[in-house]
Amino acid sequence: MSKLCFLSSLITAVSCVVACVASPPPPPPNYAGGPPPPPSPPYPPGVSSQDTSCSDGQQCNWECPEGNCAFKCEDGAVCNISCDGGNCAVECDDGAVCNQSCNGGSCKTDCDDGATCNVECNGGNCALDCDDAARCQSSCNGGNCRVDD
């Protein structure tokens, strides 16, 4: 009888080990219908974050048809920006040239000392911050634009 109990215990122990080792991994956690979506970028689709900054000596041409884009034009670069959707932000560093068309309105341009900024705002409500030693030219069709010299 003791051999039978020992054999029964041994079979139970082996089956437990086999069951533990052979079981598939648990399923991934379910997040209410699937995994959470990745965060949306602050730049237009098809444009990587590296494409939103124009380096010294480069000429960059950007289009933002849906709006809500941000661009940086570094020292010595020339940037041509078309923001049809509006609400774009442009930072134009010392020595850069920024030519911006904001057809959707509500754009903001920071023009640092030594930079040249040409801003056309067709939707109104644009802001141009032009430092003392910067060269700034703007037109505002739609009203309520602000130029800080």
C-alpha positions, 0 to 999 in steps of 0.5 A: 500500500505504501508503494501505491501511495508513493507511486500516486504521489509521484504521478501527481507531482510529475503531472503538476510540473508538466502542467506548469511548464507546458501551459501557454503564457497568459494573454496580454492585458486587455485595454477596453477593446485593445491597446491604447493608441499611440500619442498623436504627434505635434506635427503634420502626418507624414512629417517627422519631428526631425523635419520640423527644424531647419538647420543652419544653411538649409532651405526648408519648405513646409506645408501644413494644410490641417493647421496646428503645426510648429516649426523652427528655423535655425540661424542661417536657414531659409524657411518657407512655411504655408499654414493653410489650416491656421494656428501654426507657430514659427520660431525664427532664430538669429540670422534666419529668414522666415517667409510664412503664409497663414491662410487659416489665421491665429498663427504666432511667429517669434522673430529673434534679433538678426532674423528676417520675418515676412508674415502674411496672415489671411485669417486674422488673429495672428501675432508677430513678436519682432525683436529690436534687431529683427526685420519684420514685415507683415500683412493682416487680412481678417483683422485683429493681428498683433505686431510687437516690435 
